[in-house]
Amino acid sequence: MPGVISVTELNRQAKSLLERNIPLCWIAGEISNLTRAPSGHWYFSLKDQGAQVRCAMFRHKNQYLDWRPENGAQVEVRALATLYEARGEFQLSVESMRRSGLGTLYEAFEKLKFKLEQEGLFLASGKKPLPLFPRCLGIVTSPAAAALRDVLSTLQRRMPSLPVILYPTPVQGDGAAEKIATMLRTAGQRQECDVLLLCRGGGSIEDLWQFNQEIVARAIHACPIPIICGVGHETDFTIADFSADLRAPTPTAAAELATPNRRELAHRLYGLANRLEQGATRSLEQRMLHLDHLARRLVHPGTRLQVQASRLQHLHQRLADYWSRSLEQRRWRLEHASQRLLAQRPDGYRLAQQCITLQRRLDQSLAHGLERRQVSLRQLQASLSHLNPLAVLERGYSIVENESGEIVRDSQSLSLDETISLTFARGRVRAQVSEKN
């Protein structure tokens, strides 16, 4: 570091040193001097018996809290140790905040949830189905609870004729979990109702903690009657919610899930009655139409015989008319063919004279053709005799061939003492060349 630095540089280095060496951690203390600035930021001090530290929780962080801290509240904050450079003040930048002790409760909640989940208490296969039309409804809650009034008003609106049995038990305070479990076992032994509602209104995690006890979860799982758990608000989850056969976001929703809506049932029943009436009417109309059709087809046997006899007579007349017309047509065709045959009758004498004439002309044509072909044959024989090489040899010529059998046309192609062959009109001889000119 240089010998002299500015205050700004000193505070900047101190801030960097704090943020690097003190990690983000949870700090417990009491809130004091709480100030909510118009910008939405919160400024307060966190103290215990021995010390205090200034804290700042900015608007984009505190807007996610679902409760409002006040002075004197014991809290736990998740904060980063830092330095406000402008004043050189050590402070905590708060990321989140919870009521003191909630960390232990959440840890116990998760531990018990994991244990029961491993044992199979939350499996969907172990959930009991709810009856569609319960004959009696049981409510396990405190008689003084506001949730009971909400449930009863909902049942009065949806199904006022449904009998309700109250199993009273405290739902808050020490020992409430054992009493809730005892009342669940009592309801299961009595078998007085078809569905049980386990209800309680909203509250903090401490208020709902009795429903996070293992004894309550096991009593819910062992109960032979289907249980709907409606504890707290929609964002509240307890171990009882996971153990129950069905979870409702609120007690009112639990009452709605347990019972059908009377108005919806009446409307549905009215619709089914209309469909049944329309179906019966259509069926009756179809049967009436079928009966009318059968009545039209039903004829007296005598009438049917008379109709059949009339029809048979009509067919007999048609057959007679058909044969009569058919015979007439055949007679006319026979007469027409006879007339044509008479018109085309051949003249034997004239045809015989014509055959004789044609035979004479054929003989003359054959004789004349044969004579022309004999003349042509003699001419071809004369021409061929002129081209016959044997005729040339008859006139004293001969054919000279060398040793290779080639015809010799030039004496210069022969050499002295070479043997040649001479072919005459009759016979062949071999000779030897002794002289060339």
C-alpha positions in Angstrom: 0.0 0.0 0.0 1.2 3.5 -0.7 2.3 5.7 2.2 -0.7 8.0 2.0 -4.2 7.1 0.7 -7.6 8.9 0.6 -10.5 8.2 3.0 -12.5 6.9 0.0 -9.8 4.4 -0.9 -9.5 3.3 2.7 -13.2 2.7 3.0 -13.3 0.9 -0.4 -10.5 -1.4 0.7 -12.1 -2.0 4.1 -15.4 -2.9 2.4 -13.7 -5.3 0.0 -11.8 -6.9 2.9 -15.0 -7.4 4.8 -17.0 -8.9 1.9 -14.2 -11.3 0.9 -13.6 -12.6 4.4 -17.0 -12.7 6.0 -19.4 -14.9 3.9 -23.2 -14.6 3.7 -24.6 -16.0 7.0 -27.6 -16.1 9.3 -27.5 -13.7 12.3 -30.0 -13.7 15.2 -31.0 -10.6 17.1 -33.7 -8.1 18.1 -35.0 -5.4 15.8 -34.7 -1.8 17.0 -34.9 1.7 15.5 -36.9 0.3 12.5 -37.4 2.9 9.8 -39.4 2.4 6.6 -38.2 4.9 4.0 -40.5 6.3 1.3 -38.4 4.6 -1.2 -39.4 1.2 0.3 -36.1 0.4 1.9 -35.9 -0.6 5.6 -33.2 0.6 8.0 -32.9 -0.9 11.5 -30.5 -2.1 14.1 -30.0 -5.7 15.1 -29.0 -6.1 18.7 -28.5 -8.6 21.5 -27.4 -8.3 25.1 -23.8 -7.4 24.2 -23.8 -5.5 20.9 -25.7 -4.1 18.0 -25.1 -3.5 14.3 -26.9 -1.3 11.7 -28.8 -3.1 8.9 -30.3 -2.2 5.6 -32.9 -4.3 3.7 -33.7 -2.8 0.3 -37.1 -2.8 -1.4 -36.4 -5.5 -4.0 -35.6 -7.8 -1.0 -38.2 -7.0 1.6 -41.1 -7.1 -0.9 -41.1 -10.9 -0.7 -41.7 -11.1 3.0 -45.3 -12.3 3.9 -45.2 -10.6 7.3 -44.2 -7.1 8.7 -41.4 -7.0 11.2 -41.7 -4.5 14.1 -39.4 -3.1 16.8 -38.6 -5.7 19.5 -39.2 -8.7 17.2 -36.7 -11.5 17.5 -35.6 -12.3 14.0 -32.9 -14.1 12.1 -31.5 -12.4 9.0 -29.4 -13.7 6.2 -27.0 -10.9 5.5 -23.6 -9.9 4.1 -21.2 -7.9 6.2 -20.2 -4.7 4.4 -19.2 -1.1 4.9 -21.2 2.0 3.9 -18.4 3.9 2.2 -20.0 7.4 2.3 -20.0 7.4 6.2 -17.5 4.7 6.9 -20.1 2.7 8.9 -20.1 -1.0 9.3 -23.5 -2.5 8.5 -25.3 -5.6 7.3 -26.9 -5.9 3.8 -30.0 -8.1 4.6 -31.0 -10.6 1.9 -33.9 -12.3 3.7 -35.5 -12.4 7.2 -37.5 -14.9 9.2 -38.9 -15.0 12.8 -36.4 -16.3 15.3 -36.6 -20.1 15.7 -38.2 -20.8 12.3 -35.0 -22.3 11.1 -35.2 -25.0 13.7 -38.8 -25.6 13.0 -38.2 -25.9 9.2 -35.4 -28.3 9.9 -37.6 -30.5 12.1 -40.3 -30.3 9.4 -38.1 -31.5 6.6 -36.5 -34.2 8.8 -39.9 -35.7 9.8 -41.2 -35.3 6.2 -38.2 -37.3 4.9 -38.6 -40.0 7.5 -42.3 -40.6 6.9 -41.8 -40.4 3.1 -39.2 -43.1 3.3 -41.7 -45.3 5.3 -44.3 -44.9 2.6 -46.9 -42.8 4.5 -47.2 -40.4 1.5 -47.6 -42.9 -1.3 -50.5 -42.3 -3.7 -51.2 -46.1 -3.7 -52.1 -45.9 0.0 -54.6 -43.1 -0.4 -58.2 -44.1 0.2 -60.8 -42.9 -2.4 -63.5 -40.5 -1.4 -67.2 -41.5 -1.6 -69.1 -39.7 -4.4 -72.2 -39.2 -2.2 -71.3 -39.4 1.5 -74.1 -40.3 3.9 -72.5 -38.7 7.0 -69.6 -36.2 7.4 -67.3 -35.9 10.4 -65.3 -32.8 11.3 -62.2 -32.9 13.6 -61.6 -29.4 14.8 -62.1 -27.0 17.7 -65.7 -26.0 18.4 -64.5 -22.4 18.8 -62.5 -22.3 15.5 -63.6 -19.9 12.8 -62.9 -22.7 10.3 -65.8 -24.7 11.7 -68.2 -21.9 10.9 -66.9 -21.7 7.4 -67.2 -25.4 6.9 -70.7 -25.5 8.3 -71.9 -22.6 6.1 -70.4 -24.3 3.0 -72.1 -27.5 3.9 -75.4 -25.7 4.5 -75.1 -24.1 1.1 -74.0 -27.2 -0.8 -75.8 -30.2 0.9 -78.0 -29.1 3.9 -79.5 -32.6 4.3 -76.1 -34.2 5.0 -75.6 -35.2 8.7 -72.5 -33.8 10.4 -70.7 -35.1 13.4 -68.3 -32.9 15.3 -65.3 -34.5 16.9 -64.1 -31.6 19.2 -60.4 -31.2 19.9 -58.0 -28.3 20.4 -56.0 -27.5 17.3 -53.3 -25.2 18.9 -51.1 -25.3 22.0 -49.2 -27.8 23.9 -50.6 -31.3 23.8 -53.0 -30.6 20.9 -51.3 -33.1 18.7 -52.0 -36.0 21.1 -55.6 -34.9 21.4 -56.0 -34.6 17.6 -54.6 -38.1 17.2 -56.9 -39.5 19.9 -60.0 -38.0 18.2 -58.9 -39.4 14.8 -58.6 -42.9 16.4 -62.0 -42.4 18.1 -63.7 -41.5 14.8 -62.1 -44.5 13.1 -63.3 -46.9 15.8 -66.9 -45.5 15.7 -67.3 -45.7 11.9 -70.1 -43.2 12.1 -69.2 -41.2 9.0 -67.9 -41.7 5.5 -65.5 -38.8 5.3 -63.5 -36.9 7.9 -62.5 -33.2 7.6 -59.4 -32.2 9.6 -59.8 -28.4 9.7 -58.0 -25.4 11.1 -57.8 -21.7 10.0 -54.6 -19.9 8.9 -51.8 -18.9 11.2 -48.1 -18.8 11.6 -45.9 -21.9 11.5 -45.9 -22.0 15.3 -49.7 -22.0 15.3 -49.9 -24.8 12.8 -47.1 -26.8 14.3 -49.4 -29.4 16.0 -50.3 -30.6 12.5 -46.6 -31.3 11.9 -46.3 -33.8 14.6 -45.5 -37.5 13.9 -48.3 -38.8 16.1 -50.9 -36.9 14.0 -49.4 -38.1 10.7 -49.5 -41.7 11.8 -53.1 -41.4 13.2 -54.2 -40.0 9.8 -52.5 -42.8 7.9 -54.0 -45.5 10.2 -57.6 -44.1 10.1 -59.9 -46.4 8.1 -62.0 -43.4 7.1 -60.9 -41.2 4.2 -59.5 -37.9 5.5 -59.5 -34.5 3.8 -57.0 -32.1 5.4 -57.9 -28.4 5.2 -55.4 -26.7 7.5 -54.3 -23.1 7.1 -54.3 -21.1 3.9 -53.4 -22.2 0.3 -49.7 -21.5 0.8 -49.5 -23.4 4.1 -48.2 -27.0 4.0 -48.1 -29.4 6.9 -47.2 -33.0 7.5 -50.9 -33.7 7.9 -51.5 -32.5 4.3 -49.1 -35.1 3.0 -50.5 -37.9 5.2 -54.2 -37.2 4.4 -56.0 -38.9 1.5 -56.7 -35.5 0.0 -55.3 -32.0 0.7 -57.5 -29.0 0.5 -56.1 -25.4 0.3 -58.6 -24.1 2.9 -61.2 -25.5 5.3 -63.9 -24.2 2.9 -62.3 -26.0 0.0 -62.2 -29.2 2.1 -66.0 -29.0 2.6 -66.5 -28.4 -1.1 -64.3 -31.4 -2.0 -66.1 -33.7 0.5 -69.7 -33.0 -0.7 -71.4 -32.7 -4.1 -73.1 -29.4 -4.9 -76.9 -29.7 -4.4 -77.6 -27.3 -7.2 -75.3 -29.0 -9.6 -76.8 -32.4 -8.7 -80.3 -31.0 -9.2 -79.3 -29.5 -12.5 -77.7 -32.7 -13.6 -80.7 -34.7 -12.4 -83.0 -32.4 -14.3 -80.9 -32.9 -17.4 -80.9 -36.7 -17.0 -84.7 -36.6 -16.5 -85.1 -34.6 -19.7 -82.9 -37.0 -21.6 -84.8 -40.0 -20.1 -88.2 -38.4 -21.1 -87.0 -37.6 -24.6 -85.6 -41.1 -25.0 -88.8 -42.7 -23.8 -90.8 -40.4 -26.1 -88.6 -41.3 -29.1 -88.8 -45.0 -28.3 -92.6 -44.8 -28.0 -92.9 -43.0 -31.3 -90.6 -45.5 -33.1 -92.7 -48.4 -31.7 -95.9 -46.6 -32.8 -94.5 -46.2 -36.3 -93.5 -49.8 -36.4 -97.0 -50.8 -35.2 -98.6 -48.8 -38.0 -96.3 -50.3 -40.5 -97.2 -53.8 -39.3 -100.9 -52.9 -39.3 -100.6 -51.8 -43.0 -98.9 -55.1 -43.9 -101.5 -57.2 -42.0 -104.1 -58.3 -44.6 -107.0 -60.9 -44.4 -106.0 -64.3 -45.9 -109.0 -64.3 -48.2 -108.1 -60.9 -49.6 -104.5 -62.0 -50.1 -105.6 -65.2 -51.9 -107.9 -63.1 -54.1 -105.0 -60.7 -54.9 -102.7 -63.7 -55.7 -105.3 -65.3 -57.9 -105.8 -62.0 -59.8 -102.1 -61.7 -60.2 -101.8 -65.3 -61.4 -104.5 -64.7 -64.0 -102.7 -61.6 -65.2 -99.5 -63.5 -65.5 -101.2 -66.3 -67.4 -102.7 -63.8 -69.9 -99.3 -62.2 -70.3 -97.7 -65.6 -71.0 -100.3 -66.5 -73.6 -99.9 -63.2 -75.3 -96.2 -63.6 -75.3 -96.3 -67.1 -76.9 -98.8 -65.9 -79.5 -96.6 -63.0 -80.5 -93.5 -65.3 -80.5 -95.2 -67.8 -82.9 -96.4 -65.0 -85.2 -92.9 -63.6 -85.4 -91.4 -67.0 -86.1 -94.0 -67.7 -88.9 -93.2 -64.3 -90.5 -89.4 -64.9 -90.3 -89.9 -68.4 -91.9 -92.0 -66.9 -94.8 -89.4 -64.2 -95.3 -86.6 -66.7 -95.4 -88.5 -68.9 -97.9 -89.0 -65.9 -100.2 -85.4 -65.0 -100.1 -84.4 -68.6 -100.8 -86.7 -68.7 -103.8 -85.3 -65.4 -105.0 -81.7 -66.7 -104.7 -82.3 -70.2 -106.3 -79.2 -71.1 -108.5 -79.3 -71.9 -112.4 -77.5 -75.2 -112.8 -77.1 -75.2 -116.7 -75.7 -71.7 -116.7 -73.3 -72.5 -113.9 -72.1 -75.6 -115.7 -71.4 -73.7 -119.0 -69.6 -71.0 -116.9 -67.4 -73.7 -115.3 -66.5 -75.2 -118.7 -65.5 -71.8 -120.0 -63.4 -71.1 -117.0 -61.7 -74.5 -117.3 -60.9 -73.8 -120.9 -59.4 -70.4 -120.1 -57.4 -71.9 -117.3 -55.9 -74.6 -119.6 -55.0 -72.0 -122.2 -53.4 -69.8 -119.6 -51.3 -72.6 -118.2 -50.1 -73.7 -121.6 -49.1 -70.2 -122.6 -47.3 -69.6 -119.3 -45.4 -72.8 -119.6 -44.3 -72.0 -123.1 -43.0 -68.5 -122.0 -41.0 -70.1 -119.2 -39.4 -72.7 -121.6 -38.2 -70.0 -123.9 -36.8 -68.0 -121.0 -35.1 -71.2 -119.7 -33.4 -71.8 -123.1 -32.2 -68.2 -123.2 -30.7 -68.5 -119.7 -29.0 -71.7 -120.6 -27.4 -70.1 -123.7 -26.2 -67.2 -121.6 -24.8 -69.5 -119.0 -23.0 -71.6 -121.5 -21.1 -68.5 -122.7 -19.9 -67.9 -119.2 -18.9 -71.5 -118.4 -15.1 -71.8 -117.9 -15.1 -75.4 -119.1 -16.4 -74.2 -122.4 -13.3 -72.0 -122.7 -11.1 -74.9 -121.9 -12.9 -76.9 -124.6 -11.6 -74.3 -127.1 -8.0 -75.2 -126.2 -7.3 -72.9 -123.3 -5.9 -74.1 -119.9 -5.6 -72.7 -116.4 -2.1 -72.2 -114.9 -1.7 -72.3 -111.1 1.5 -71.9 -109.0 2.4 -74.0 -106.0 0.1 -72.0 -103.8 -2.9 -72.7 -105.9 -3.1 -69.2 -107.2 -4.0 -68.6 -110.9 -1.0 -67.2 -112.8 -1.9 -64.3 -115.1 1.7 -62.9 -115.7 4.8 -65.0 -116.5 6.9 -62.6 -114.5 5.3 -63.9 -111.3 6.9 -67.3 -111.9 10.5 -68.2 -111.3 12.7 -70.7 -113.2 12.4 -74.4 -112.1 9.1 -73.5 -110.2 6.5 -76.2 -110.4 3.1 -75.2 -111.8 -0.2 -77.0 -112.4 -2.1 -77.0 -115.7 -5.8 -77.6 -115.9 -7.3 -78.7 -119.3 -10.8 -79.4 -120.4 -10.2 -83.0 -119.4 -7.5 -83.6 -116.8 -4.6 -81.8 -115.0 -0.8 -82.0 -115.3 2.2 -80.7 -113.4 5.1 -79.0 -115.2 8.4 -77.1 -114.4 9.3 -73.7 -115.7 12.4 -73.9 -117.9 12.2 -70.6 -119.7 10.4 -67.2 -119.5 9.7 -64.6 -122.2 
